[in-house]
Amino acid sequence: MEYYQEIADALISETNPHQPLKMVLSQLSSSEPDPDTDAGAALIHCSFGKDRTGVLCAIILSLAGVDDDIVAQEYALTTEGIREKVVSIIAEIRPGGPGITIEEERFFSAR
């Protein structure tokens, strides 16, 4: 929990020179949607999407008024979305070894 609190704090910290939350919100709010090109759409991507990107997206959804339970459900979908990638990573670091450990499962999940 502390790790994710640190991520959230870094997104809004005045000492962070990148100001990620401010930058993303500015970009989202300055776009005037073009019905012909969907110019108002935004794509935010990441390898896993559960840490910095996931927290940023959760904050954006929350600010947009999405119910907290739905934000949590959306975030939890990450576990399903990265399942195959996690299996591949574990097989690469321990070929022929045991499956995923409890610690690795916790690390890769997005509960």
Helices and strands as residue ranges (DSSP letters): H 2-12, H 20-30, H 52-63, H 68-81, H 83-93, H 102-108
